[in-house]
Amino acid sequence: MAPPSDVTTESRLASVNVEAFAQNLAKLVEEGGKAMAAYMRPREEGKIDDMSDDIADVIRTFSQVANYWMSDPQRSVEAQSRLMSGYLGVWSTALKKLNGEQPPPPAPVDPKDARFKDPDWESPFFDALKQTYLVTSHWAESMVQEAEGLDAHTKHKAEFLVRQLSNAVSPTNFVMTNPELIRETIVSSGDNLVRGMKNLTEDLVAGNGDLRIRQSDTSAFAVGRNLALSPGKVIFETELMQLIQYAPSTETVKKTPVLLVPPWINKFYILDLTPEKSLIKWMVDQGLTVFVISWVNPDARLATKGFDDYMREGIFAALDAVEKVTGEHKAHTIGYCVGGTLLAVTLAYMAATGDDRVASATFLTTQIDFTHAGDLKVFVDEAQLEVLERRMQEMGYLEGKKMADAFNMLRSNDLIWPYVVNNYGKGKSPFPFDLLYWNSDSTRMPAANHSYYMRNCYLHNNIAKGLAEIAGVRIEMGKVNIPVYSLATREDHIAPAQSAFVGAGLLSGPVRFVLAGSGHIAGVVNPPVKKKYQYWTGGAVGGDYAGWLKGAQEHKGSWWPDWMEWFSAQHPDDVPAREPGGGVLMPIEDAPGRYVKERA
């Protein structure tokens, strides 16, 4: 591809409406003042968390890396020489491009990296800027990877932080170094910057001084209006949850009902996003009696509610209501993400106490063993947990934004920086997208519950080791011997497939392990009619994940029909369809209920 002509840029500069640009510059200063006021107001009132502990942790981590390179003069010189050599390669490549040559880049762009797709990044100037950035980023990553004497957690954290810093300082994120934003600014005489500053102000106001980057047009959606539309009733509730029973769509249903335990870190309607994408609706249409727990969005009143309370007032209370409504002593269960972790712990407790009310369990992207828990582990060590627990003690809960920010950082080049460029650089509103609306609909977490989860799962892995207790009972996952369907997703950044595989191997009953294409959400919510992605089936769990994957068989499309075939074989008997409440429990309100509508 020939480099873009500079004549085009010169003609654009010549056509700038200077008067309009000056007016927009004045507006930009005015809007900037409003943004600064929105940022400063809550800080002046003492309503914003002190970030000093987080900054100190970052400095400590980078200091350990720097100490390795600075402690040996020869090593330090070698590192600097390597960086300078990379810069000389960029300079040499730029000179060759100016002479009309097309030399290979010193730091090729990853084909999956969409940041540099604009053709102007191939012009000599912007290509040199891009290559300088890439050379520096690769050098910084290598400094961490090659640093010796670091413990595994510190190295993992340093790699993650370098990646975040590298993503943040990309030239694509700034108006003066992004050719696309420069063109936009010239063409609109700076109006894009004024709109962008207005968007920034609105997001700071919405976040009460914290930047709450919009990923979707929030005015386009509302739970109960165009999301979570499957008909049903809330038939029971506790302080912690509402239990929804969905209305049947078939004349007969499977005799044994299904109880779905979603995560409380997010809201359940990801499984009932729209009728076309709804796993809940699809299950109902297959002839299942479906019950779903809708967790409360807790406040400080529920600060002391722990994992055992979520078991008793959540799963156990739901099982009691399901039995009362259907007359069935047993129910099939489905747990998603941390809801699956709670379900696994509950099943171990039930096995230890002789409770046989669960017929089978399906785990969707669920971790039981957290040895290979991925990048979320960088947020968990004793020092960071002490800070987190102190903050939760003050408020009674973990703010929803904290966990949402952590999830977004796992894929910052997909979930943060493109929206910074679009919303604030281009001055555009984000496109209405139901999945990203759900992603931004965050939830709070009670202090006691979250502390138990962080310590017994991510920090010490006590559940897998058999060292955790719940309600005074030691948890031993090997005692769980009911049939299990365990689904992992191949590109999962929250519950990595290897982690889910190892955890499933801790169970002693028959386990069908299935690996779906895509990630934590898209791999699970994959309606068969879409004919997207694929899934793999293979041998038994308990061995090596890489070996399982090597011998697995690939199938096109959604895993949902495979699950239905497995599920139907458990209890194939049919009974007449059941209406919500079954004439035993009086419905409280229509689905999706009021708990899910409470915003953080």
C-alpha positions as CSV (number, residue, x, y, z in Angstrom):
1,M,0.0,0.0,0.0
2,A,1.4,3.4,-0.9
3,P,1.7,5.8,1.9
4,P,-0.9,8.5,2.2
5,S,-0.1,11.8,0.4
6,D,0.9,14.7,2.6
7,V,-0.9,16.9,0.0
8,T,-4.2,15.8,1.4
9,T,-3.2,16.8,4.9
10,E,-2.0,20.2,3.6
11,S,-5.2,20.8,1.8
12,R,-7.2,19.9,4.9
13,L,-5.1,22.4,6.9
14,A,-5.7,25.1,4.4
15,S,-9.5,24.5,4.5
16,V,-9.7,24.9,8.3
17,N,-12.3,27.4,9.3
18,V,-10.1,29.5,11.7
19,E,-13.0,31.4,13.2
20,A,-15.0,28.2,13.9
21,F,-11.9,26.6,15.3
22,A,-11.2,29.5,17.6
23,Q,-14.8,29.5,18.9
24,N,-14.6,25.7,19.5
25,L,-11.3,26.2,21.4
26,A,-13.0,28.7,23.7
27,K,-15.9,26.2,24.2
28,L,-13.3,23.5,24.9
29,V,-11.7,25.5,27.6
30,E,-15.2,26.2,29.1
31,E,-16.2,22.5,29.0
32,G,-12.8,21.6,30.4
33,G,-13.5,23.8,33.4
34,K,-16.8,21.9,34.0
35,A,-15.0,18.6,33.7
36,M,-12.4,19.7,36.3
37,A,-15.1,20.9,38.6
38,A,-16.9,17.5,38.3
39,Y,-13.6,15.8,39.1
40,M,-12.6,18.0,42.0
41,R,-15.9,18.4,43.8
42,P,-16.2,15.0,45.5
43,R,-12.4,15.1,46.3
44,E,-12.8,18.4,48.1
45,E,-15.7,16.9,50.0
46,G,-13.6,13.8,50.9
47,K,-15.9,11.4,49.1
48,I,-13.3,9.7,46.9
49,D,-11.1,6.8,47.9
50,D,-7.5,7.6,48.5
51,M,-5.4,6.0,45.8
52,S,-2.1,6.2,47.6
53,D,-2.2,2.5,48.6
54,D,-2.7,1.4,45.0
55,I,0.0,3.7,43.7
56,A,2.4,2.5,46.4
57,D,1.7,-1.1,45.4
58,V,2.5,-0.3,41.7
59,I,5.7,1.5,42.7
60,R,6.8,-1.5,44.9
61,T,6.2,-3.9,42.0
62,F,8.1,-1.9,39.4
63,S,10.9,-1.3,41.9
64,Q,11.6,-5.0,42.3
65,V,11.9,-5.3,38.5
66,A,14.1,-2.2,38.3
67,N,16.3,-3.4,41.1
68,Y,17.3,-6.5,39.1
69,W,18.5,-4.4,36.2
70,M,20.0,-1.6,38.1
71,S,21.9,-3.8,40.6
72,D,24.4,-4.9,37.9
73,P,26.0,-2.0,35.8
74,Q,26.7,-4.4,32.9
75,R,23.1,-5.6,32.9
76,S,21.8,-2.0,33.0
77,V,24.0,-1.0,30.1
78,E,22.9,-4.0,28.1
79,A,19.2,-3.1,28.7
80,Q,19.7,0.5,27.6
81,S,21.7,-0.6,24.5
82,R,18.9,-2.9,23.5
83,L,16.4,-0.1,23.6
84,M,18.7,2.3,21.7
85,S,19.3,-0.3,19.1
86,G,15.5,-0.6,18.6
87,Y,15.2,3.2,18.2
88,L,18.0,3.2,15.6
89,G,16.1,0.5,13.7
90,V,13.0,2.8,13.7
91,W,15.1,5.7,12.5
92,S,16.6,3.6,9.7
93,T,13.2,2.4,8.6
94,A,11.8,5.9,8.6
95,L,14.6,7.2,6.3
96,K,14.1,4.3,3.9
97,K,10.4,5.0,3.7
98,L,11.1,8.7,3.0
99,N,13.2,7.4,0.1
100,G,10.2,5.4,-1.3
101,E,11.4,2.0,0.0
102,Q,9.1,-0.4,1.9
103,P,11.4,-2.0,4.5
104,P,10.1,-4.6,7.0
105,P,9.0,-3.0,10.3
106,P,11.4,-3.4,13.2
107,A,8.3,-4.2,15.4
108,P,5.5,-5.7,13.4
109,V,1.9,-5.0,14.5
110,D,0.0,-8.0,15.8
111,P,-2.7,-8.8,13.1
112,K,-5.3,-8.9,15.9
113,D,-4.4,-5.3,17.0
114,A,-7.1,-3.0,15.6
115,R,-5.6,0.2,16.9
116,F,-3.4,0.9,13.9
117,K,-5.8,0.0,11.1
118,D,-6.1,3.5,9.8
119,P,-4.1,3.9,6.5
120,D,-2.3,7.0,7.7
121,W,-0.4,4.9,10.2
122,E,1.7,3.7,7.2
123,S,2.9,7.3,6.4
124,P,6.6,7.8,7.3
125,F,5.9,10.1,10.3
126,F,3.1,8.1,11.9
127,D,4.8,4.8,11.1
128,A,7.9,6.0,13.0
129,L,5.7,7.1,15.9
130,K,3.9,3.7,15.9
131,Q,7.2,1.8,15.7
132,T,8.8,3.8,18.5
133,Y,5.8,2.9,20.7
134,L,5.9,-0.8,19.8
135,V,9.7,-1.0,20.3
136,T,9.4,0.6,23.7
137,S,6.4,-1.6,24.7
138,H,8.2,-4.8,23.7
139,W,11.4,-3.7,25.5
140,A,9.4,-3.0,28.7
141,E,7.7,-6.4,28.5
142,S,11.1,-8.1,28.0
143,M,12.5,-6.3,31.0
144,V,9.9,-7.9,33.2
145,Q,10.1,-11.3,31.6
146,E,13.8,-11.5,31.9
147,A,14.1,-10.2,35.5
148,E,15.3,-13.0,37.7
149,G,14.7,-13.4,41.4
150,L,11.1,-12.3,41.4
151,D,8.5,-14.6,42.9
152,A,5.8,-15.8,40.5
153,H,3.1,-13.4,41.8
154,T,5.3,-10.3,41.6
155,K,6.4,-11.2,38.0
156,H,2.7,-11.8,37.0
157,K,1.7,-8.5,38.5
158,A,4.5,-6.6,36.9
159,E,3.7,-8.1,33.5
160,F,0.0,-7.1,33.9
161,L,0.9,-3.6,35.0
162,V,3.4,-3.1,32.1
163,R,0.6,-4.2,29.7
164,Q,-1.8,-1.7,31.3
165,L,0.7,1.1,31.1
166,S,1.6,0.2,27.5
167,N,-2.0,0.2,26.5
168,A,-2.6,3.5,28.2
169,V,0.2,5.4,26.5
170,S,-0.5,4.2,23.0
171,P,-0.3,7.0,20.5
172,T,-3.8,6.0,19.3
173,N,-5.3,7.4,22.6
174,F,-4.2,11.0,22.1
175,V,-5.4,13.6,19.7
176,M,-2.0,15.0,18.7
177,T,-0.6,11.5,17.9
178,N,-3.5,9.8,16.2
179,P,-3.9,10.6,12.5
180,E,-7.6,9.7,12.6
181,L,-8.3,12.1,15.4
182,I,-6.2,14.8,13.8
183,R,-8.3,14.5,10.6
184,E,-11.5,14.5,12.7
185,T,-10.4,17.7,14.5
186,I,-9.5,19.5,11.2
187,V,-12.6,18.5,9.4
188,S,-14.9,19.5,12.3
189,S,-12.9,22.6,13.2
190,G,-12.4,21.1,16.7
191,D,-16.1,20.4,17.3
192,N,-15.3,16.8,18.1
193,L,-13.1,17.9,21.0
194,V,-15.9,20.1,22.4
195,R,-18.3,17.1,22.2
196,G,-15.7,14.9,23.7
197,M,-15.2,17.2,26.6
198,K,-19.0,17.3,27.2
199,N,-19.0,13.5,27.2
200,L,-16.1,13.5,29.7
201,T,-18.0,15.9,32.0
202,E,-21.1,13.8,31.9
203,D,-19.2,10.6,32.7
204,L,-17.4,12.3,35.6
205,V,-20.7,13.5,37.0
206,A,-22.3,10.1,36.5
207,G,-19.3,8.5,38.4
208,N,-19.4,11.1,41.1
209,G,-15.9,12.2,40.3
210,D,-14.7,8.9,39.1
211,L,-14.6,8.4,35.4
212,R,-17.4,6.1,34.3
213,I,-16.7,5.4,30.7
214,R,-19.8,4.7,28.7
215,Q,-19.5,1.5,26.6
216,S,-23.1,1.7,25.3
217,D,-25.9,4.1,25.0
218,T,-27.5,3.6,28.4
219,S,-30.8,5.4,27.4
220,A,-31.5,2.6,24.8
221,F,-32.1,-0.1,27.3
222,A,-34.0,-0.9,30.5
223,V,-34.4,-4.1,32.3
224,G,-38.0,-5.3,31.9
225,R,-38.6,-3.0,29.0
226,N,-36.3,-4.5,26.3
227,L,-34.0,-6.7,28.4
228,A,-35.0,-9.7,30.6
229,L,-38.3,-10.2,28.9
230,S,-39.0,-13.9,29.5
231,P,-42.4,-14.2,31.1
232,G,-42.4,-15.5,34.7
233,K,-43.1,-14.5,38.3
234,V,-41.1,-13.8,41.4
235,I,-42.5,-16.5,43.7
236,F,-40.3,-16.1,46.7
237,E,-37.7,-13.8,48.2
238,T,-35.2,-13.3,51.0
239,E,-32.9,-10.4,52.0
240,L,-30.4,-11.8,49.5
241,M,-32.4,-13.0,46.5
242,Q,-35.6,-13.2,44.6
243,L,-36.6,-16.6,43.1
244,I,-38.1,-16.4,39.6
245,Q,-40.1,-19.2,38.1
246,Y,-40.6,-18.9,34.4
247,A,-43.9,-19.5,32.6
248,P,-43.9,-22.7,30.5
249,S,-44.2,-22.5,26.7
250,T,-44.8,-26.3,26.2
251,E,-47.7,-28.5,27.2
252,T,-45.4,-30.9,29.1
253,V,-42.2,-30.4,30.9
254,K,-39.4,-32.5,32.3
255,K,-40.4,-33.8,35.7
256,T,-37.3,-32.7,37.6
257,P,-37.1,-28.9,37.7
258,V,-34.0,-26.7,37.1
259,L,-32.5,-24.1,39.5
260,L,-30.1,-21.7,38.0
261,V,-27.5,-20.0,40.3
262,P,-26.0,-16.9,38.5
263,P,-23.1,-14.9,39.7
264,W,-23.8,-12.0,42.1
265,I,-20.8,-10.1,40.7
266,N,-23.0,-9.4,37.7
267,K,-26.7,-9.6,37.1
268,F,-28.6,-12.7,36.0
269,Y,-30.1,-11.2,32.9
270,I,-27.0,-11.9,30.8
271,L,-28.8,-15.3,30.5
272,D,-32.0,-13.6,29.4
273,L,-30.7,-10.6,27.5
274,T,-33.1,-10.6,24.6
275,P,-35.5,-13.3,23.4
276,E,-33.1,-14.2,20.5
277,K,-30.1,-14.6,22.9
278,S,-31.9,-16.0,26.0
279,L,-30.6,-19.2,27.4
280,I,-33.4,-19.1,29.9
281,K,-36.1,-18.8,27.2
282,W,-34.4,-21.6,25.2
283,M,-34.5,-23.9,28.2
284,V,-38.1,-23.1,28.8
285,D,-38.9,-23.8,25.1
286,Q,-37.1,-27.2,25.5
287,G,-39.7,-28.2,28.1
288,L,-37.9,-27.4,31.3
289,T,-39.3,-25.9,34.5
290,V,-36.8,-23.1,35.1
291,F,-36.2,-21.3,38.4
292,V,-33.5,-18.5,38.6
293,I,-32.0,-16.8,41.6
294,S,-31.9,-13.0,41.2
295,W,-29.4,-11.7,43.7
296,V,-30.0,-8.5,45.6
297,N,-27.7,-5.5,44.9
298,P,-26.5,-5.2,48.5
299,D,-25.8,-2.1,50.6
300,A,-24.2,-1.6,54.0
301,R,-27.1,-3.3,55.8
302,L,-25.9,-6.7,54.4
303,A,-22.2,-6.1,55.2
304,T,-22.0,-9.2,57.4
305,K,-23.6,-11.6,54.9
306,G,-21.0,-14.2,54.0
307,F,-20.7,-17.2,51.7
308,D,-22.6,-19.4,54.2
309,D,-25.5,-16.9,54.1
310,Y,-25.6,-17.0,50.3
311,M,-25.8,-20.7,50.6
312,R,-28.5,-20.8,53.2
313,E,-30.6,-17.8,52.2
314,G,-29.8,-18.3,48.5
315,I,-29.5,-21.9,47.3
316,F,-31.1,-23.7,50.2
317,A,-34.0,-21.3,50.4
318,A,-34.5,-21.6,46.7
319,L,-34.4,-25.4,46.8
320,D,-37.0,-25.4,49.6
321,A,-39.3,-23.2,47.5
322,V,-38.7,-25.3,44.3
323,E,-39.7,-28.5,46.2
324,K,-42.8,-26.8,47.6
325,V,-44.0,-25.6,44.2
326,T,-43.2,-28.7,42.2
327,G,-43.5,-31.4,44.7
328,E,-40.2,-32.7,43.5
329,H,-37.6,-33.5,46.2
330,K,-34.7,-33.2,43.8
331,A,-33.7,-30.5,41.3
332,H,-31.1,-30.1,38.6
333,T,-28.8,-27.1,39.3
334,I,-26.8,-24.8,37.0
335,G,-24.1,-22.5,38.4
336,Y,-22.5,-19.7,36.3
337,C,-19.1,-18.2,37.2
338,V,-18.9,-17.4,40.9
339,G,-22.5,-18.7,41.2
340,G,-21.0,-22.0,40.1
341,T,-18.3,-21.7,42.8
342,L,-20.9,-21.2,45.4
343,L,-22.9,-24.1,44.0
344,A,-19.8,-26.4,44.2
345,V,-19.2,-25.4,47.8
346,T,-22.8,-26.0,48.6
347,L,-22.7,-29.4,47.0
348,A,-19.7,-30.4,49.1
349,Y,-21.6,-29.2,52.2
350,M,-24.6,-31.2,51.2
351,A,-22.5,-34.3,50.6
352,A,-21.0,-33.9,54.1
353,T,-24.4,-33.4,55.7
354,G,-26.4,-36.1,53.8
355,D,-28.5,-33.6,51.9
356,D,-29.6,-35.3,48.6
357,R,-31.8,-32.6,47.0
358,V,-29.6,-32.0,44.0
359,A,-29.9,-34.4,41.1
360,S,-27.1,-33.0,38.9
361,A,-25.0,-29.9,38.5
362,T,-24.0,-27.9,35.4
363,F,-21.0,-25.6,35.9
364,L,-20.7,-22.7,33.3
365,T,-17.2,-21.2,33.2
366,T,-16.8,-22.1,36.9
367,Q,-13.6,-22.2,38.9
368,I,-13.3,-24.6,41.9
369,D,-9.5,-24.8,41.8
370,F,-7.9,-21.4,41.4
371,T,-4.3,-22.4,40.7
372,H,-4.6,-21.2,37.1
373,A,-7.1,-18.4,37.7
374,G,-5.5,-16.0,35.3
375,D,-4.9,-12.2,35.5
376,L,-7.4,-11.6,38.2
377,K,-4.9,-13.1,40.6
378,V,-2.7,-10.0,40.2
379,F,-5.2,-8.1,42.3
380,V,-4.9,-10.6,45.2
381,D,-2.1,-10.7,47.7
382,E,-2.1,-10.1,51.4
383,A,-1.1,-6.5,51.2
384,Q,-3.8,-5.7,48.6
385,L,-6.4,-7.6,50.4
386,E,-5.7,-5.8,53.7
387,V,-6.3,-2.5,51.9
388,L,-9.5,-3.8,50.2
389,E,-10.9,-5.2,53.4
390,R,-10.2,-1.9,55.2
391,R,-12.2,0.0,52.5
392,M,-15.0,-2.6,52.6
393,Q,-15.1,-2.3,56.4
394,E,-15.7,1.4,56.1
395,M,-18.5,1.1,53.5
396,G,-19.9,-2.4,54.3
397,Y,-19.5,-3.5,50.7
398,L,-17.2,-3.5,47.7
399,E,-18.4,-0.9,45.2
400,G,-19.6,-2.4,41.9
401,K,-17.3,-0.1,40.0
402,K,-14.2,-1.7,41.6
403,M,-14.9,-5.1,40.3
404,A,-16.2,-3.8,36.9
405,D,-12.9,-1.8,36.5
406,A,-10.9,-5.0,37.3
407,F,-12.8,-7.0,34.6
408,N,-12.4,-4.2,32.1
409,M,-8.6,-4.0,32.7
410,L,-8.3,-7.7,31.7
411,R,-9.1,-6.6,28.2
412,S,-8.4,-2.9,28.3
413,N,-7.7,-2.6,24.6
414,D,-11.2,-3.9,23.9
415,L,-13.2,-2.5,26.9
416,I,-11.5,0.8,27.9
417,W,-9.3,2.6,25.3
418,P,-11.5,2.3,22.2
419,Y,-14.3,4.1,24.2
420,V,-11.8,6.7,25.3
421,V,-11.0,7.4,21.7
422,N,-14.6,7.3,20.5
423,N,-16.2,9.2,23.3
424,Y,-13.6,11.8,24.1
425,G,-11.4,12.0,21.0
426,K,-14.1,11.7,18.3
427,G,-16.8,13.2,20.5
428,K,-19.2,10.4,19.5
429,S,-21.8,8.6,21.6
430,P,-21.3,4.9,22.1
431,F,-23.4,2.6,19.9
432,P,-26.4,0.9,21.7
433,F,-25.2,-2.6,22.6
434,D,-27.2,-4.8,25.0
435,L,-24.2,-6.9,26.1
436,L,-22.1,-3.8,27.0
437,Y,-25.1,-2.2,28.7
438,W,-25.3,-5.3,30.9
439,N,-21.5,-5.2,31.4
440,S,-21.8,-1.7,32.8
441,D,-24.8,-2.6,35.1
442,S,-22.5,-3.5,38.0
443,T,-23.3,-4.8,41.4
444,R,-22.0,-4.3,44.9
445,M,-20.7,-7.2,47.1
446,P,-21.1,-7.6,50.9
447,A,-17.8,-7.2,52.7
448,A,-17.9,-10.6,54.5
449,N,-18.9,-12.5,51.3
450,H,-16.2,-10.9,49.2
451,S,-13.5,-11.3,51.8
452,Y,-14.3,-15.0,52.1
453,Y,-14.3,-15.4,48.3
454,M,-10.9,-13.6,47.8
455,R,-9.1,-15.4,50.6
456,N,-10.4,-18.9,50.2
457,C,-10.4,-19.0,46.4
458,Y,-7.8,-16.6,44.9
459,L,-5.4,-16.1,47.7
460,H,-5.1,-19.5,49.4
461,N,-7.1,-21.9,47.1
462,N,-8.5,-23.5,50.2
463,I,-11.6,-24.9,48.5
464,A,-9.5,-27.0,46.2
465,K,-7.1,-28.0,49.0
466,G,-10.0,-29.1,51.3
467,L,-9.1,-26.5,53.9
468,A,-12.1,-24.2,53.6
469,E,-15.1,-24.4,55.9
470,I,-18.6,-23.1,55.5
471,A,-21.2,-23.1,58.2
472,G,-18.8,-25.0,60.4
473,V,-18.3,-27.9,57.9
474,R,-15.0,-28.7,56.2
475,I,-15.4,-28.6,52.4
476,E,-14.1,-31.7,50.5
477,M,-14.9,-31.5,46.8
478,G,-14.1,-35.2,46.3
479,K,-17.3,-36.0,48.2
480,V,-19.4,-34.5,45.3
481,N,-20.5,-37.6,43.3
482,I,-23.5,-36.4,41.4
483,P,-23.5,-36.2,37.5
484,V,-21.8,-33.0,36.3
485,Y,-21.7,-31.1,33.0
486,S,-18.8,-28.7,33.1
487,L,-18.5,-26.0,30.4
488,A,-15.3,-23.9,29.9
489,T,-14.6,-21.4,27.1
490,R,-11.4,-21.4,25.2
491,E,-10.7,-17.6,25.3
492,D,-12.0,-17.0,28.8
493,H,-10.0,-14.2,30.6
494,I,-12.0,-14.6,33.9
495,A,-12.2,-18.3,34.4
496,P,-9.5,-19.8,32.2
497,A,-10.3,-23.1,30.6
498,Q,-7.4,-24.9,32.3
499,S,-8.6,-23.7,35.6
500,A,-12.2,-25.0,35.0
501,F,-10.7,-28.3,33.8
502,V,-8.6,-28.8,36.9
503,G,-11.5,-27.9,39.2
504,A,-13.8,-30.4,37.5
505,G,-11.2,-33.1,38.1
506,L,-11.7,-32.7,41.8
507,L,-15.2,-34.1,41.7
508,S,-15.7,-37.9,42.1
509,G,-18.9,-38.3,40.1
510,P,-19.3,-38.7,36.3
511,V,-18.2,-35.4,34.7
512,R,-18.8,-34.4,31.1
513,F,-16.3,-31.6,30.3
514,V,-17.0,-29.5,27.3
515,L,-15.0,-26.6,25.8
516,A,-16.8,-23.9,23.9
517,G,-15.3,-21.4,21.5
518,S,-15.0,-17.7,22.3
519,G,-15.0,-16.2,25.8
520,H,-16.6,-16.0,29.2
521,I,-19.9,-14.5,27.9
522,A,-20.1,-15.1,24.2
523,G,-19.0,-18.7,24.6
524,V,-21.8,-19.4,27.0
525,V,-24.6,-17.2,25.5
526,N,-24.4,-18.8,22.0
527,P,-27.9,-19.6,20.6
528,P,-27.9,-22.6,18.2
529,V,-29.8,-20.5,15.6
530,K,-26.8,-18.2,15.2
531,K,-24.6,-21.1,14.1
532,K,-21.5,-19.4,15.6
533,Y,-18.3,-20.7,17.1
534,Q,-17.8,-24.4,18.0
535,Y,-17.3,-26.7,21.0
536,W,-15.1,-29.6,21.8
537,T,-15.8,-32.9,23.6
538,G,-13.3,-35.4,24.8
539,G,-12.2,-37.8,27.5
540,A,-12.4,-37.8,31.2
541,V,-11.2,-34.9,33.4
542,G,-8.5,-35.3,36.0
543,G,-5.5,-35.6,33.7
544,D,-3.6,-32.9,31.7
545,Y,-5.7,-30.2,30.1
546,A,-3.3,-29.9,27.1
547,G,-3.6,-33.6,26.6
548,W,-7.4,-33.5,26.8
549,L,-7.5,-30.7,24.3
550,K,-5.2,-32.5,21.9
551,G,-7.6,-35.5,21.8
552,A,-10.8,-33.6,21.8
553,Q,-13.3,-33.7,18.9
554,E,-14.5,-30.4,17.5
555,H,-18.2,-29.8,16.7
556,K,-19.6,-26.8,14.9
557,G,-22.1,-24.4,16.5
558,S,-23.5,-24.1,20.0
559,W,-23.0,-26.4,22.9
560,W,-26.6,-25.9,24.0
561,P,-28.0,-29.0,22.2
562,D,-25.2,-31.1,23.5
563,W,-26.1,-30.0,27.1
564,M,-29.8,-30.7,26.4
565,E,-29.0,-34.3,25.3
566,W,-26.9,-34.9,28.4
567,F,-29.6,-33.3,30.6
568,S,-32.5,-35.3,29.1
569,A,-30.7,-38.5,29.8
570,Q,-30.6,-37.7,33.6
571,H,-34.4,-37.8,34.1
572,P,-36.4,-38.2,30.9
573,D,-39.9,-38.3,32.4
574,D,-42.4,-35.6,31.4
575,V,-45.3,-34.1,33.4
576,P,-47.9,-31.5,32.6
577,A,-46.6,-28.0,32.4
578,R,-46.4,-26.1,35.7
579,E,-47.5,-22.5,36.2
580,P,-45.4,-20.1,38.4
581,G,-46.2,-20.6,42.0
582,G,-47.9,-23.9,41.4
583,G,-50.9,-22.7,43.4
584,V,-48.8,-23.1,46.5
585,L,-46.8,-19.8,46.6
586,M,-48.5,-16.6,45.7
587,P,-46.5,-14.7,43.0
588,I,-45.0,-11.5,44.4
589,E,-44.4,-9.6,41.1
590,D,-43.7,-10.2,37.5
591,A,-40.2,-11.3,36.3
592,P,-37.5,-10.0,36.3
593,G,-38.5,-8.5,39.7
594,R,-37.2,-5.4,41.5
595,Y,-33.9,-6.7,42.9
596,V,-32.3,-6.8,39.5
597,K,-33.4,-3.3,38.7
598,E,-31.4,-1.8,41.6
599,R,-28.4,0.0,40.1
600,A,-25.1,0.4,42.0
